[in-house]
Amino acid sequence: MCFVAAVGFAGAYVHADDTVPISKESGEAYNDGRKLFDEGKFSEAAVLFRNAVELDERNTAALFAQGLALYRMKKYEDAVRVLNRLLDREPAHEKALRLLPTVLATLGQQDEALHAYDHGISRFPDNYWFYYGKAKVYIGLGNNSEAAKALEQAVERAPGLIELYETLASVYAAQGKMEKAFGTAQTILGKNPRNPRALVISADYKRMTGRLEEALEDYRIAAESIETRAYAEHYIMEIRRTLEEREIEKEFEERTGQNN
């Protein structure tokens, strides 16, 4: 998931209490900035968003948009300053709470990002987004145990999102918890029988537990996806070699037994 792609603009040009309209001039500057933003002209859009805020400090939509534009310009430290300014004014601004830890993680400030995700959780405990983002940071840190905990909480809140199960299954596998990984993969395959990542995890478990023919079929389907093709084809060859060797051994034993 691209976190930023899911963090859109605020829709109404009003104060945080949703009752006080902002000035006409500020709204127009914001609208013009959005048009430039949509054209990919982030630098020019950021100027207009800043102007919109200067014209009316109540325009928190423009302040958030300025932070988002700065992020797209890769001016991450400036984006953090703008987003913190917004959260000082409006502590429960959900989009800012979602974007801030993403920017902090991009800056390599992982501890600060985790703290920001926890702050988002304290404000929106039922929003899977914050748990998922927190898990992504832990995965980057190599802390699969904490990542799994966060992902399990995310799944509880958004049980319909396949991507959460995919990530959780991969984390379980990285922990060596193959039974849990397999069970999660089966949940995914129940929703999408040709999900390549789930097929690979399922095949790995079956291969490790000696169910080679079943594993071979899963790998064959996974090999149809460019994402998992190389990995799947490697084990297809390995399993075929193993099955051929077993067949040769079986034939040898049968012939030896006949001669005796």
N, C-alpha and C positions, 0 to 999 in steps of 0.2 A: 504494500500500500504506500502510495505517496502521501504522507501526512498533509503536506501543504495543499495539495490538490483538493482535499476535502475541507479546507478551511476557507470558506468563501467570504464575501462581503456582507456586512450587516445590511438589512433591507430597508430600514426606515431612517429618515433624517430627523431623528428626535433625540431629546435628552435621555439619559439613562432611565428615568422614570416613565418613559414612553408617553408622556403627556404634554411636554413643552416643545413645540416646533422650533427648529433652529431657524436662523435668518435665511432669507432667500438667497443672498449673495454666497453664503457658505454652502448651501445646497447646490447651487449652480457650479461652484468651483469643484465640489465633490463629484458631481455628474460628469463634468468635463474630464476630470482625472480618471474616472472609471473608463471612459471611452479610450483614453490613451493607454491605460493599463491593459485593456482588452486587445489593443493593437501591439502589445509587447513593448511599449515605450515607457518603461518603468521609471526612468530618471525624470522624464517630463511629468509623469503622473505623480511622482512623489512630491514635486514642487507644488502642484495644484492641491494635493491633499494637505500639505503643510499650510498653504494659503487658506484653505477651507477652515482649518483649525484656528488660525490666527483671526479669521473673520468672526468665528463663533466657537469659543472653547467648549461649548456643549456638544459639538459635533464629534462624538466619540467614534462614529462610523468612519469619518475621515482620518481620525488618529490611528485607528486600526489599519485602515487601508495604507496609510503612510508606512507603518511598520511592515506590512506585507510587501509593499513595493521595495523597501530597503532590503528585505530578505532576498527578493528576486534579483536585486542588484548585487547581491553577495556582500552587502555592507552590514554584516551580522551584528557587530557591536552597536552600530547606530540603531538597528532594528530592536535590539534588546532594550536600549534606553527608551525608545518610543513606546514599546509594549509595557515596560514597567511604569512609565508615565501614565499610560492608559489604565493600568490596573490600580494605580494609586487613586485614580478618580473613580473607577468602576471596578471594584475588586471581584465581582462575579461575572465579568465579561468573558463569556465562554470561549469565544473564538480566540481571544488574546491568551487565555489560559492554555489553549491547545497549541497555539503557535509558539509561545515563548520557550517551552522546553525543547521543541524541535530546533530552534535557533541555537539554544545553549548547547545542545548535543553536537550540532554542526561545528560550533566553536571548540569542541573538545572538552567542554565544561560538564563532564558527566555527572558529578555530584550535584551540581547546581540544577542540571536537567531533572535528575531524580527528585530533588526537593520540589521543583516546579510541578512535576507530575503529581506528587503527593498533595501539593496545594490544590491542584485541579480536582483531585479525588475528594478532598475535604469539602469542596464546593459542589461537586457533581458526582456523588458516590455511585450513581446508577449508570454513568456514562462509560461504556467499555473502552472508549478512546484512550483515556488516561492510563488505564491498566495495560493496554496494548503498547502504548508508547513507552511506558516504564519497562515493560518486558524487552522491548527492542534495545533499550539502553543496557539492560543487564546482559543481553545476548552479546552485544558489542564488547562488554567487559569480561565475557567468558564466564559469567555467573549464571549457569543454567538452572541452578536450584531456585534462585529468586525469580528468574525469568518464568519458570514453570508456575510458580505461585501466582504471579501477576497474570499470566495467560489463563490460568484456571478461573480467576476472578473475572477476566474479560469474557470468557466463554459463558459464564453464568449469566452475564448481562446481555450478551448478544449471541444466543445459541444458534442463530441462523447464518452466521458469517463463516463461510468455509475457510477463509484466510486465517482465522484464529485457530481453527483446528489444525490446519497445515503447519503453522508455526509451532503449535504445542506438540504435535507429533514429532517434528524435527528436534525439538528441545528434549523430549523424552528419549529419543534415539541417541542424542548426544550424551545424555546422562547414562546410557546403557540400560535404560528401563524399556526393554524391547516389548514386553507384554503390554505396557501402557501405550507405547507408541503404536503397536499393532491395533489395539482396541480403538484408539483415536483415528487411525487410518481407516478402520472399518466403518466408523461413523461417517467419514468423508465419502467413502465409496458407496455408502448407502444413499447419499445425495447425488453423487456423480461417479458412476462406476468406472470412468476412464480418467480420473484425476491422476496425472502422472506421478506427482510427489507421493501421494498416498499409496499408489501401486508399488512404488519402489520400496517404501517402508514395509508394506505388506509382504512383498517378495523377499525382502531381507529376513524378516522374521520366519517366514516359511522355510527359507534356505537354511537358516541357523538351526531350525528344529527338525530338519531332515525331510521336509515335504517338498522335494525337489521338483517334481512334475508340476505341482501347483505354483511354486515359485517361478518356474520357467514361463508359465502362461502369463503371470503378472508382469514379468520383465518384458515379454514380447509386446504387450500392450503399451507399457511405459516407453519402449523403444520407438514408438510412433511419434513421440513428442521430442522436439529438439532439445528441450530443457533437460530431459533425463536419458536421452538416447545413448550417449557414450557410456554412462554408468551401467545402464541396463544391458547393453550389448556385451560389455565385459563379462557380466555374470551369466548371460546366456551362453557364452562360449565356455565359461568355467563349468556350468552345470552340464552342458552337453558332453564335455570331456569326462566329467565324473560319471555320468550315466553310461557312456561308452565303455569306460574302464570297468564298471560294474558288470556290464553285459559280457565283456570278454572274460572276466573272472568267473562269472556264472557258467558260461559255456565251457571254460576250462575245467571247472569242478564237475560239471555233468559228464564230460568226456573221461575225466580221470576216474569218476565213479563207475562208468560203464566198463572201463578196462580192468578195474579191480573185480 
